[in-house]
Amino acid sequence: MPTVEARVDSLESILGQFIVHSDVSLRRLEHEMSAFKDEMSAFKDEMRGFKEEMALFKDEMGVFKDEMGVFKDEMSSFRDETRQDRREMNKQWAYLAKKMGTLEEDLIAPAVRPVISKYFNCEPSALSVRNLRRKGGEDFEVDLVVSCADNVFMIEVKSSPKSEHVREIIEKAARFTEFYPEYAGKTVIPMFGGILFPENVLKAASRKGVYAVAYREWDYVDILNFDAVAGRKGR
């Protein structure tokens, strides 16, 4: 059995080795902690730089947003000016056509094809202006005749639309196929064309089922009372 002195010596040896190993481990740990602190310091510096870059980026984005706001305002103003210019040009063109007596050719005829295609889902296959027919010594002239597969549109154009014109157009539409027998199998749809429609004339046309075709706020030519007439006819 080992003596007390031997065991003490053994313990001292083990303790010495432990102290040596601990000291090595402590120095390694201190070195690693120092390296970690350096890395953290570098990381903090990088984060500080990143924050500064982000702040600069936010400032630049703020400037960009301000510039975009100015640009949007300028574009909105430009669109308004362009729209106003177009309205003024449409107005001048319409009154020139009225003065020259060419409303049918210059105003209604170019617009009526897309209008009919849009509202009636039919592609016009034929369009004639100032179409005159004579039968039994009677003249029968229609300002515009537009034909689709199942419908034929009889369009009368007036430079100064009046309520009494609505009745005249309806009476004329009733006799249309008498002078245009080639359209006998199609539905005759009367339309009233003009530059602008007074409210009372527009209401009269809607009550009688006549579509009114004219400028909508001088922007473009359109059917002004489509919903009113279509609802009346149960389309």
Secondary structure, 3 states (H helix, E strand, C coil): CCCHHHHHHHHHHHHHHHHHHHHHHHHHHHHHHHHHHHHHHHHHHHHHHHHHHHHHHHHHHHHHHHHHHHHHHHHHHHHHHHHHHHHHHHHHHHHHHHHHCCHHHHHHHHHHHHHHHHHHCCCCCEEEEEEEEEECCEEEEEEEEEECCCEEEEEEECCCCCHHHHHHHHHHHHCHHHHCHHHCCCEEEEEEECCCCCHHHHHHHHHHCCEEEEEECCCEEEECCHHHHHHHHCC
